[in-house]
Amino acid sequence: MKVTETKISGVVIIEPKVFGDHRGWFTETYSKTKLREVGIDVEFVQDNHSFSAQKGTLRGLHFQCAPKAQTKLVRCTRGKILDVAVDLRADSSTYKEWVSVVLSEENQMQLFIPKGFAHGFITLTENVEVQYKVDEDYSPENDRSIRFDDEELGIDWGTMNPVLSAKDQSAPSLKDCDIRF
């Protein structure tokens, strides 16, 4: 497994080894032992799987507040996405900065996002499946969203007219969001 640091401390790109031959390929998508060896010691408790039919579907920016903040390990198993993590840790030197990575079924990369970040992605192809692990169960009372096009964040999604859920259409701006970590 190859681990690459991003410009934001704690957010890393993970590239599992892929073994291929004339039959296809095999990869180990998760190993607690191997992650621990590179300094990631997280007990994941839930796996999530989403499907987006349309190219340009944006899901996010989502996070859970303390005491149910979530660490995520995200991968795209069908199609291609632009995956985004936004630092919401008020005491961080990279507060309000974001990092984006293309995750796809071809590159098989994963993005590790620690607690204290908002997360979102936009589909770059049709028929996209995204799977991710979290270390806290879903908690509706701690669930939060921020507008994808928040001017204070200035995220470049590649479009200003994505396909959004009702929840994401009505998400508050960063300055109006209840953020507790």
N, C-alpha and C positions, 0 to 999 in steps of 0.2 A: 504494500500500500504506500502510495506517495501522498504526503501532506504538504500543502502549499499555503503559507500565510497570505492573508489579504492585507489591504491597507488599514483595516480595522482590527485591533487586537482581539483575539478570541474567535473571530470568524475565519474558518479555514476551508480550503477546498481539499477534498479527499478523492483520490483516484485509486480505486481498487485494481489489483492485478487481474488481467483478463487472459485466460488460457484458451486458445483456439486451435482447431484443426479442421479437417475436412467435414466433420459432423456439425460444427458450429462453435460454441464457446461456453466457458464456465467462469464464473466469478463469485467470490465471497463478498456479499454486499454489506455484511456486518460481522464484526468480531469484537466483542467486548475486550478480550485480551489484547488484541493488536491496537485498538484505540487507546487503551490504558498505557501501552508502551510508548505512545506518542503524546501522552499527557492529557488525554480526554477520558475522564473517569465519570461516566454518567450512567445512571440506571434508567433505561427507557421503560415506560409502562404502557404505552399505547402506540399502535401503528395506524396511520390514516392513509386513505387512498382516494384521490379525486380524479374525475374524468371531465374534460372540457371538449365539447364537440367542435366549437368554432375557433378558428385562428383569431387572435386579438382579444381573447377572454382574459380579463384581469381579475385576480383574486387577491385582495389585500387593500391596504396594509393591515395585518391582524397581529394581535398579541394578547397575552393574559397578564394581568397585574399580579403583584405579590398579594397573598402568599402562594398563588398558583401560577406564577410565571413559568414559562416553558422553554426548555432547550429543545432545538429541533435538528434532525439530520434528514436533509431533503434530497431526493433523487427523482429524475424523470425517467420513467420506464417505457414510455411510448411518446414519440414526437419530440418536440423541442420547446424549451421555455427560457425566458430571461428571468432569473431568480434574483430577488432583491432583499437585502437585510439593512435595516436602518437602526443606528445606534441611538437608543433612548435613555441611556444611562447618564443622568444629569451631571455626575461627577467625572465623566470620561473626557479625555482630551479630544475624542472624536464624536462628541455629542452632536446629534443631528446629521452626521455624515452617513453616507450609504455606500454600499458595494453591490455590484451586480455581476452575475456569472451566468453564462449559457450552460444549461444542463440539458442533456439529450440522451435518448436511447443509444445513440452512436458513441458518444464520449464517455458514458457511464460514470461521470463525475458526480460527486455529492457535495452539498454545502452544509457545514456544521455551523449552527447559529446558537450562541449561548443565550441564557436568560438576559433580559434587558434590551431586546431588539424587537422591532416590528418586522414582519415578513410579508412578502407578496411576490406574485409572479404573473407574467403575461405569456400567453401561449403564442409561439412563433409558427406553429403548424396547426392543422386541424387534428382532431382526435388525439388529444394529449392525456396521458395518465401520469399523475405525480403521486409519489408515495413518500411519507415521512414519518419518522419516529419522534415521539415527545416523551419528556420525563415527568410530566404531570398530566393527570386526567383533565378532560375538558371541564371547565368551570364557567357556566353561563354568567354568574355574577361578577366574574373577573375578566370576562371577554371584552376586548376593546378593538376599535378600528380607527384608522386615520385616513383621510382622503388621499387617494392615489396621486392626485395632482396638487398637493399642498405646495404653495409657493415657497414656503420656508425651507422645504426639503429639496425642491427642484429636481426630482427624479426624472431621468430621460427614459421613458418607456417605449419610445419609438412611435407613439401614436397619442393623440389627444382624445380619441373617440373609441375607447375600448368597450367591450361587452362587459357590463357590470351587473352584479346582483343588486336587489333593492337595498340590502344592508350596506354595500359598498357605495352606492349612489348617495346615501344619506349620512355617510361617515363624517364626523367632525374634522375640522382642521387640527393640526398639531397643537396650536395655542389653546384650543377649546377642549382638548382631550384630557381625560382623567388618567394620568400616567403615574403608577406607583410601583417602584422596584425596590 
